Amino acid sequence: MKALLLGIIIVAAAVCAALPVGLGWWADILAFLRGGVPVLAAFIGLIAIFIGIADIKDRAEAKKEQSEGKSE
């Protein structure tokens, strides 16, 4: 119950900080998002490349094991 109440208070504080009536951090939030999205996209792209390489290696290994199984 305490964690739920604390979470609600933190979310309310974040919303108040972003509103123009509150701290007015909306422009800073947008700048952070504009700067963070390309970095996040590059990170996701690198992960996709590593997954693709691992998939190619797994397929090659499976094909090799399949051909060894047929020859026996």
PyMOL commands that set and color helices and strands:
alter all, ss='L'
color gray80, all
select helices_A, chain A and resi 2-18+26-71
alter helices_A, ss='H'
color red, helices_A
deselect
rebuild
show_as cartoon
